[in-house]
């Protein structure tokens, strides 16, 4: 059932009615309510930010792509990262094992010769 305009609450009128009703309360009741409120505020502990996996999940959800174009862009970035890592790893392996590079023909044998 949709909210019809006649079923909606006017928050300003509602606040005005509450204020008017509170002004009609007896002084003893108002005093008791204020005492209870201050007691409740004294007992209330200040919340401290804490590490939680739930918080990480909510933030991670915002980072995930939601549209097909975003998924495609994320896939392209992922493929580029994987290919870059593979090339980097291959270059490191070649530098660490020059004998293998000479045998496979990737490096000329003259690389060992000092001129």
PyMOL CGO cylinders between C-alpha atoms (Angstrom):
from pymol import cmd
from pymol.cgo import CYLINDER

trace = [
    CYLINDER, 0.00, 0.00, 0.00, 1.45, 3.32, -1.02, 0.3, 1, 1, 1, 1, 1, 1,
    CYLINDER, 1.45, 3.32, -1.02, 1.58, 6.31, 1.25, 0.3, 1, 1, 1, 1, 1, 1,
    CYLINDER, 1.58, 6.31, 1.25, -1.12, 8.67, 0.23, 0.3, 1, 1, 1, 1, 1, 1,
    CYLINDER, -1.12, 8.67, 0.23, -0.69, 12.38, 0.89, 0.3, 1, 1, 1, 1, 1, 1,
    CYLINDER, -0.69, 12.38, 0.89, -3.45, 12.27, 3.52, 0.3, 1, 1, 1, 1, 1, 1,
    CYLINDER, -3.45, 12.27, 3.52, -1.68, 9.37, 5.34, 0.3, 1, 1, 1, 1, 1, 1,
    CYLINDER, -1.68, 9.37, 5.34, 1.69, 11.14, 5.58, 0.3, 1, 1, 1, 1, 1, 1,
    CYLINDER, 1.69, 11.14, 5.58, 2.71, 12.67, 8.88, 0.3, 1, 1, 1, 1, 1, 1,
    CYLINDER, 2.71, 12.67, 8.88, 3.70, 16.31, 8.93, 0.3, 1, 1, 1, 1, 1, 1,
    CYLINDER, 3.70, 16.31, 8.93, 6.80, 16.18, 11.13, 0.3, 1, 1, 1, 1, 1, 1,
    CYLINDER, 6.80, 16.18, 11.13, 6.62, 19.87, 12.02, 0.3, 1, 1, 1, 1, 1, 1,
    CYLINDER, 6.62, 19.87, 12.02, 3.03, 19.55, 13.28, 0.3, 1, 1, 1, 1, 1, 1,
    CYLINDER, 3.03, 19.55, 13.28, 3.97, 16.39, 15.17, 0.3, 1, 1, 1, 1, 1, 1,
    CYLINDER, 3.97, 16.39, 15.17, 6.92, 18.11, 16.88, 0.3, 1, 1, 1, 1, 1, 1,
    CYLINDER, 6.92, 18.11, 16.88, 4.73, 21.10, 17.75, 0.3, 1, 1, 1, 1, 1, 1,
    CYLINDER, 4.73, 21.10, 17.75, 2.12, 18.81, 19.32, 0.3, 1, 1, 1, 1, 1, 1,
    CYLINDER, 2.12, 18.81, 19.32, 4.77, 17.01, 21.37, 0.3, 1, 1, 1, 1, 1, 1,
    CYLINDER, 4.77, 17.01, 21.37, 6.20, 20.31, 22.57, 0.3, 1, 1, 1, 1, 1, 1,
    CYLINDER, 6.20, 20.31, 22.57, 2.73, 21.57, 23.49, 0.3, 1, 1, 1, 1, 1, 1,
    CYLINDER, 2.73, 21.57, 23.49, 1.96, 18.32, 25.34, 0.3, 1, 1, 1, 1, 1, 1,
    CYLINDER, 1.96, 18.32, 25.34, 5.26, 18.44, 27.21, 0.3, 1, 1, 1, 1, 1, 1,
    CYLINDER, 5.26, 18.44, 27.21, 4.52, 21.98, 28.37, 0.3, 1, 1, 1, 1, 1, 1,
    CYLINDER, 4.52, 21.98, 28.37, 1.27, 20.75, 29.93, 0.3, 1, 1, 1, 1, 1, 1,
    CYLINDER, 1.27, 20.75, 29.93, 3.02, 18.16, 32.12, 0.3, 1, 1, 1, 1, 1, 1,
    CYLINDER, 3.02, 18.16, 32.12, 3.24, 18.58, 35.87, 0.3, 1, 1, 1, 1, 1, 1,
    CYLINDER, 3.24, 18.58, 35.87, 6.53, 19.99, 37.25, 0.3, 1, 1, 1, 1, 1, 1,
    CYLINDER, 6.53, 19.99, 37.25, 7.18, 16.82, 39.27, 0.3, 1, 1, 1, 1, 1, 1,
    CYLINDER, 7.18, 16.82, 39.27, 6.90, 14.67, 36.14, 0.3, 1, 1, 1, 1, 1, 1,
    CYLINDER, 6.90, 14.67, 36.14, 9.17, 17.00, 34.14, 0.3, 1, 1, 1, 1, 1, 1,
    CYLINDER, 9.17, 17.00, 34.14, 11.73, 16.97, 36.97, 0.3, 1, 1, 1, 1, 1, 1,
    CYLINDER, 11.73, 16.97, 36.97, 11.63, 13.17, 37.23, 0.3, 1, 1, 1, 1, 1, 1,
    CYLINDER, 11.63, 13.17, 37.23, 12.01, 12.82, 33.45, 0.3, 1, 1, 1, 1, 1, 1,
    CYLINDER, 12.01, 12.82, 33.45, 15.00, 15.20, 33.45, 0.3, 1, 1, 1, 1, 1, 1,
    CYLINDER, 15.00, 15.20, 33.45, 16.60, 13.26, 36.33, 0.3, 1, 1, 1, 1, 1, 1,
    CYLINDER, 16.60, 13.26, 36.33, 16.15, 9.94, 34.52, 0.3, 1, 1, 1, 1, 1, 1,
    CYLINDER, 16.15, 9.94, 34.52, 17.52, 11.41, 31.31, 0.3, 1, 1, 1, 1, 1, 1,
    CYLINDER, 17.52, 11.41, 31.31, 20.65, 12.74, 32.99, 0.3, 1, 1, 1, 1, 1, 1,
    CYLINDER, 20.65, 12.74, 32.99, 21.13, 9.40, 34.80, 0.3, 1, 1, 1, 1, 1, 1,
    CYLINDER, 21.13, 9.40, 34.80, 20.81, 7.52, 31.50, 0.3, 1, 1, 1, 1, 1, 1,
    CYLINDER, 20.81, 7.52, 31.50, 23.31, 9.87, 29.84, 0.3, 1, 1, 1, 1, 1, 1,
    CYLINDER, 23.31, 9.87, 29.84, 25.79, 9.32, 32.68, 0.3, 1, 1, 1, 1, 1, 1,
    CYLINDER, 25.79, 9.32, 32.68, 25.56, 5.55, 32.28, 0.3, 1, 1, 1, 1, 1, 1,
    CYLINDER, 25.56, 5.55, 32.28, 25.88, 5.71, 28.52, 0.3, 1, 1, 1, 1, 1, 1,
    CYLINDER, 25.88, 5.71, 28.52, 29.31, 4.68, 27.33, 0.3, 1, 1, 1, 1, 1, 1,
    CYLINDER, 29.31, 4.68, 27.33, 30.94, 6.55, 24.52, 0.3, 1, 1, 1, 1, 1, 1,
    CYLINDER, 30.94, 6.55, 24.52, 31.31, 4.32, 21.52, 0.3, 1, 1, 1, 1, 1, 1,
    CYLINDER, 31.31, 4.32, 21.52, 34.87, 3.75, 20.39, 0.3, 1, 1, 1, 1, 1, 1,
    CYLINDER, 34.87, 3.75, 20.39, 35.75, 2.78, 16.85, 0.3, 1, 1, 1, 1, 1, 1,
    CYLINDER, 35.75, 2.78, 16.85, 36.86, -0.82, 16.74, 0.3, 1, 1, 1, 1, 1, 1,
    CYLINDER, 36.86, -0.82, 16.74, 38.16, -3.10, 14.05, 0.3, 1, 1, 1, 1, 1, 1,
    CYLINDER, 38.16, -3.10, 14.05, 35.51, -5.46, 12.77, 0.3, 1, 1, 1, 1, 1, 1,
    CYLINDER, 35.51, -5.46, 12.77, 35.15, -7.66, 9.75, 0.3, 1, 1, 1, 1, 1, 1,
    CYLINDER, 35.15, -7.66, 9.75, 31.57, -6.50, 9.31, 0.3, 1, 1, 1, 1, 1, 1,
    CYLINDER, 31.57, -6.50, 9.31, 32.75, -2.94, 8.77, 0.3, 1, 1, 1, 1, 1, 1,
    CYLINDER, 32.75, -2.94, 8.77, 35.24, -4.10, 6.18, 0.3, 1, 1, 1, 1, 1, 1,
    CYLINDER, 35.24, -4.10, 6.18, 32.49, -6.00, 4.36, 0.3, 1, 1, 1, 1, 1, 1,
    CYLINDER, 32.49, -6.00, 4.36, 30.31, -2.92, 4.10, 0.3, 1, 1, 1, 1, 1, 1,
    CYLINDER, 30.31, -2.92, 4.10, 33.17, -0.82, 2.78, 0.3, 1, 1, 1, 1, 1, 1,
    CYLINDER, 33.17, -0.82, 2.78, 34.31, -3.53, 0.37, 0.3, 1, 1, 1, 1, 1, 1,
    CYLINDER, 34.31, -3.53, 0.37, 30.81, -3.78, -1.08, 0.3, 1, 1, 1, 1, 1, 1,
    CYLINDER, 30.81, -3.78, -1.08, 31.04, -0.16, -2.22, 0.3, 1, 1, 1, 1, 1, 1,
    CYLINDER, 31.04, -0.16, -2.22, 34.33, -0.90, -3.98, 0.3, 1, 1, 1, 1, 1, 1,
    CYLINDER, 34.33, -0.90, -3.98, 32.98, -3.84, -5.98, 0.3, 1, 1, 1, 1, 1, 1,
    CYLINDER, 32.98, -3.84, -5.98, 31.72, -3.12, -9.49, 0.3, 1, 1, 1, 1, 1, 1,
    CYLINDER, 31.72, -3.12, -9.49, 27.96, -3.26, -9.98, 0.3, 1, 1, 1, 1, 1, 1,
    CYLINDER, 27.96, -3.26, -9.98, 27.47, -2.64, -13.70, 0.3, 1, 1, 1, 1, 1, 1,
    CYLINDER, 27.47, -2.64, -13.70, 28.72, -4.75, -16.64, 0.3, 1, 1, 1, 1, 1, 1,
    CYLINDER, 28.72, -4.75, -16.64, 31.03, -1.95, -17.81, 0.3, 1, 1, 1, 1, 1, 1,
    CYLINDER, 31.03, -1.95, -17.81, 32.57, -1.77, -14.35, 0.3, 1, 1, 1, 1, 1, 1,
    CYLINDER, 32.57, -1.77, -14.35, 33.08, -5.56, -14.34, 0.3, 1, 1, 1, 1, 1, 1,
    CYLINDER, 33.08, -5.56, -14.34, 34.73, -5.31, -17.76, 0.3, 1, 1, 1, 1, 1, 1,
    CYLINDER, 34.73, -5.31, -17.76, 37.02, -2.50, -16.61, 0.3, 1, 1, 1, 1, 1, 1,
    CYLINDER, 37.02, -2.50, -16.61, 37.92, -4.47, -13.47, 0.3, 1, 1, 1, 1, 1, 1,
    CYLINDER, 37.92, -4.47, -13.47, 38.67, -7.56, -15.57, 0.3, 1, 1, 1, 1, 1, 1,
    CYLINDER, 38.67, -7.56, -15.57, 40.90, -5.55, -17.93, 0.3, 1, 1, 1, 1, 1, 1,
    CYLINDER, 40.90, -5.55, -17.93, 42.82, -4.09, -14.98, 0.3, 1, 1, 1, 1, 1, 1,
    CYLINDER, 42.82, -4.09, -14.98, 43.18, -7.54, -13.44, 0.3, 1, 1, 1, 1, 1, 1,
    CYLINDER, 43.18, -7.54, -13.44, 44.50, -9.04, -16.70, 0.3, 1, 1, 1, 1, 1, 1,
    CYLINDER, 44.50, -9.04, -16.70, 46.96, -6.15, -17.08, 0.3, 1, 1, 1, 1, 1, 1,
    CYLINDER, 46.96, -6.15, -17.08, 48.22, -6.68, -13.53, 0.3, 1, 1, 1, 1, 1, 1,
    CYLINDER, 48.22, -6.68, -13.53, 48.63, -10.43, -14.05, 0.3, 1, 1, 1, 1, 1, 1,
    CYLINDER, 48.63, -10.43, -14.05, 50.43, -9.97, -17.37, 0.3, 1, 1, 1, 1, 1, 1,
    CYLINDER, 50.43, -9.97, -17.37, 52.73, -7.30, -15.90, 0.3, 1, 1, 1, 1, 1, 1,
    CYLINDER, 52.73, -7.30, -15.90, 53.55, -9.57, -12.96, 0.3, 1, 1, 1, 1, 1, 1,
    CYLINDER, 53.55, -9.57, -12.96, 54.30, -12.46, -15.33, 0.3, 1, 1, 1, 1, 1, 1,
    CYLINDER, 54.30, -12.46, -15.33, 56.66, -10.33, -17.45, 0.3, 1, 1, 1, 1, 1, 1,
    CYLINDER, 56.66, -10.33, -17.45, 58.36, -8.99, -14.32, 0.3, 1, 1, 1, 1, 1, 1,
    CYLINDER, 58.36, -8.99, -14.32, 58.77, -12.49, -12.89, 0.3, 1, 1, 1, 1, 1, 1,
    CYLINDER, 58.77, -12.49, -12.89, 60.16, -13.76, -16.21, 0.3, 1, 1, 1, 1, 1, 1,
    CYLINDER, 60.16, -13.76, -16.21, 62.74, -10.95, -16.29, 0.3, 1, 1, 1, 1, 1, 1,
    CYLINDER, 62.74, -10.95, -16.29, 63.82, -11.69, -12.73, 0.3, 1, 1, 1, 1, 1, 1,
    CYLINDER, 63.82, -11.69, -12.73, 64.21, -15.39, -13.56, 0.3, 1, 1, 1, 1, 1, 1,
    CYLINDER, 64.21, -15.39, -13.56, 66.34, -14.57, -16.63, 0.3, 1, 1, 1, 1, 1, 1,
    CYLINDER, 66.34, -14.57, -16.63, 68.63, -12.31, -14.60, 0.3, 1, 1, 1, 1, 1, 1,
    CYLINDER, 68.63, -12.31, -14.60, 69.08, -14.90, -11.90, 0.3, 1, 1, 1, 1, 1, 1,
    CYLINDER, 69.08, -14.90, -11.90, 69.83, -17.75, -14.29, 0.3, 1, 1, 1, 1, 1, 1,
    CYLINDER, 69.83, -17.75, -14.29, 71.95, -16.47, -17.20, 0.3, 1, 1, 1, 1, 1, 1,
    CYLINDER, 71.95, -16.47, -17.20, 73.06, -19.99, -18.15, 0.3, 1, 1, 1, 1, 1, 1,
    CYLINDER, 73.06, -19.99, -18.15, 69.49, -20.91, -18.98, 0.3, 1, 1, 1, 1, 1, 1,
    CYLINDER, 69.49, -20.91, -18.98, 69.07, -17.69, -20.98, 0.3, 1, 1, 1, 1, 1, 1,
    CYLINDER, 69.07, -17.69, -20.98, 72.20, -18.52, -23.02, 0.3, 1, 1, 1, 1, 1, 1,
    CYLINDER, 72.20, -18.52, -23.02, 71.04, -22.10, -23.66, 0.3, 1, 1, 1, 1, 1, 1,
    CYLINDER, 71.04, -22.10, -23.66, 67.58, -21.01, -24.76, 0.3, 1, 1, 1, 1, 1, 1,
    CYLINDER, 67.58, -21.01, -24.76, 69.02, -18.35, -27.05, 0.3, 1, 1, 1, 1, 1, 1,
    CYLINDER, 69.02, -18.35, -27.05, 67.55, -15.38, -25.18, 0.3, 1, 1, 1, 1, 1, 1,
    CYLINDER, 67.55, -15.38, -25.18, 71.03, -14.04, -24.35, 0.3, 1, 1, 1, 1, 1, 1,
    CYLINDER, 71.03, -14.04, -24.35, 74.08, -14.13, -26.65, 0.3, 1, 1, 1, 1, 1, 1,
    CYLINDER, 74.08, -14.13, -26.65, 77.12, -16.06, -25.46, 0.3, 1, 1, 1, 1, 1, 1,
    CYLINDER, 77.12, -16.06, -25.46, 79.14, -12.86, -25.83, 0.3, 1, 1, 1, 1, 1, 1,
    CYLINDER, 79.14, -12.86, -25.83, 77.49, -11.62, -22.66, 0.3, 1, 1, 1, 1, 1, 1,
    CYLINDER, 77.49, -11.62, -22.66, 80.10, -13.53, -20.66, 0.3, 1, 1, 1, 1, 1, 1,
    CYLINDER, 80.10, -13.53, -20.66, 83.05, -12.17, -22.58, 0.3, 1, 1, 1, 1, 1, 1,
    CYLINDER, 83.05, -12.17, -22.58, 84.85, -9.15, -21.12, 0.3, 1, 1, 1, 1, 1, 1,
    CYLINDER, 84.85, -9.15, -21.12, 86.25, -6.79, -23.73, 0.3, 1, 1, 1, 1, 1, 1,
]
cmd.load_cgo(trace, "trace")
